[in-house]
């Protein structure tokens, strides 16, 4: 009898990760989505995929922010960091266009932050 290998990952926010996986699959297909999750992607790439998926803008932003705890973030941000939202250029806009990560050492643009699903 051959034992079947099973891997289990304990997720902190499984619903958010499921929304991210679904959006990546919808936009890029299964193989590319898998590669992005395992090998990594920039936060900018994730934002682009999430905003292109069939989610409301609010649902996309919520899934990203809730799901970040389940990703390994590079560069190492240390213990103190803050996710900053970049809003549309209309006065009073609450339409998130981008995200940045503020650390005591400076602010990182979304293209400078690399994410891969923790294993």
C-alpha positions as CSV (number, residue, x, y, z in Angstrom):
1,X,0.0,0.0,0.0
2,X,1.4,3.3,-1.1
3,X,1.0,6.3,1.2
4,X,-0.4,9.4,-0.4
5,X,1.6,12.6,0.4
6,X,-0.6,15.4,1.7
7,X,0.4,18.9,2.4
8,X,-1.6,21.2,4.6
9,X,-1.1,24.8,5.1
10,X,-2.6,26.5,8.1
11,X,-3.9,29.9,6.8
12,X,-4.8,32.8,9.0
13,X,-7.3,34.2,6.5
14,X,-8.4,31.3,4.2
15,X,-11.3,33.3,2.7
16,X,-9.1,36.1,1.6
17,X,-6.5,33.7,0.2
18,X,-9.2,31.8,-1.6
19,X,-10.4,35.1,-3.2
20,X,-6.8,35.9,-4.2
21,X,-6.2,32.5,-5.7
22,X,-9.5,32.7,-7.6
23,X,-8.7,36.1,-9.0
24,X,-5.2,35.0,-10.1
25,X,-6.7,32.0,-11.8
26,X,-9.3,34.0,-13.5
27,X,-6.8,36.6,-14.8
28,X,-3.8,34.4,-15.5
29,X,-5.0,30.8,-15.7
30,X,-4.2,27.9,-13.3
31,X,-0.5,27.4,-14.2
32,X,0.6,31.0,-14.0
33,X,-1.5,31.6,-10.9
34,X,0.2,28.6,-9.2
35,X,3.6,29.9,-10.3
36,X,2.8,33.4,-8.9
37,X,1.7,31.9,-5.6
38,X,4.7,29.6,-5.2
39,X,7.5,31.7,-6.8
40,X,6.1,35.1,-5.9
41,X,4.8,38.2,-7.5
42,X,5.0,41.9,-6.7
43,X,2.3,43.6,-4.8
44,X,1.7,45.7,-7.9
45,X,1.1,42.5,-9.9
46,X,-1.3,41.2,-7.3
47,X,-3.2,44.6,-7.3
48,X,-3.5,44.5,-11.1
49,X,-4.9,40.9,-11.1
50,X,-7.3,41.7,-8.2
51,X,-8.6,44.8,-9.9
52,X,-9.1,42.9,-13.2
53,X,-11.0,40.0,-11.5
54,X,-14.8,39.9,-11.3
55,X,-14.7,41.4,-7.8
56,X,-15.9,44.8,-6.6
57,X,-13.0,47.1,-6.0
58,X,-13.8,47.0,-2.3
59,X,-13.8,43.2,-2.2
60,X,-10.4,43.2,-4.0
61,X,-8.8,45.6,-1.5
62,X,-10.3,43.7,1.4
63,X,-8.9,40.3,0.2
64,X,-5.5,41.8,-0.3
65,X,-5.3,43.4,3.1
66,X,-6.8,40.4,4.9
67,X,-4.6,38.0,3.0
68,X,-1.2,39.6,3.5
69,X,-0.7,37.7,6.8
70,X,-0.6,34.5,4.8
71,X,2.2,35.6,2.5
72,X,5.9,35.9,2.9
73,X,6.9,39.5,2.2
74,X,10.2,40.5,0.8
75,X,12.1,42.5,1.7
76,X,11.8,41.6,5.4
77,X,9.7,44.5,6.8
78,X,10.6,43.8,10.5
79,X,8.0,44.1,13.2
80,X,6.8,47.7,12.5
81,X,5.2,48.4,9.1
82,X,2.0,50.0,7.9
83,X,0.0,49.4,4.7
84,X,-0.8,52.8,3.1
85,X,-3.5,53.2,0.5
86,X,-3.0,55.4,-2.5
87,X,-6.4,56.8,-3.6
88,X,-7.6,58.1,-6.9
89,X,-6.9,61.7,-7.8
90,X,-10.5,63.0,-7.4
91,X,-10.9,65.2,-4.3
92,X,-12.3,63.0,-1.5
93,X,-11.8,59.8,-3.5
94,X,-11.9,56.6,-1.5
95,X,-11.1,54.5,-4.6
96,X,-7.8,52.7,-3.8
97,X,-5.5,52.8,-6.8
98,X,-2.3,51.4,-5.3
99,X,-0.8,50.4,-2.0
100,X,2.6,51.2,-0.3
101,X,4.2,49.8,2.8
102,X,5.6,52.3,5.2
103,X,8.5,51.1,7.5
104,X,10.7,53.0,9.9
105,X,13.4,52.9,7.1
106,X,11.1,54.4,4.4
107,X,8.2,53.7,2.1
108,X,8.2,50.8,-0.4
109,X,6.2,51.1,-3.6
110,X,4.0,48.2,-4.5
111,X,6.4,47.2,-7.3
112,X,9.2,46.9,-4.7
113,X,7.3,44.4,-2.4
114,X,7.5,40.7,-3.3
115,X,4.9,38.3,-2.1
116,X,4.7,34.5,-2.1
117,X,2.2,32.2,-0.3
118,X,3.7,30.9,2.9
119,X,4.2,27.1,2.9
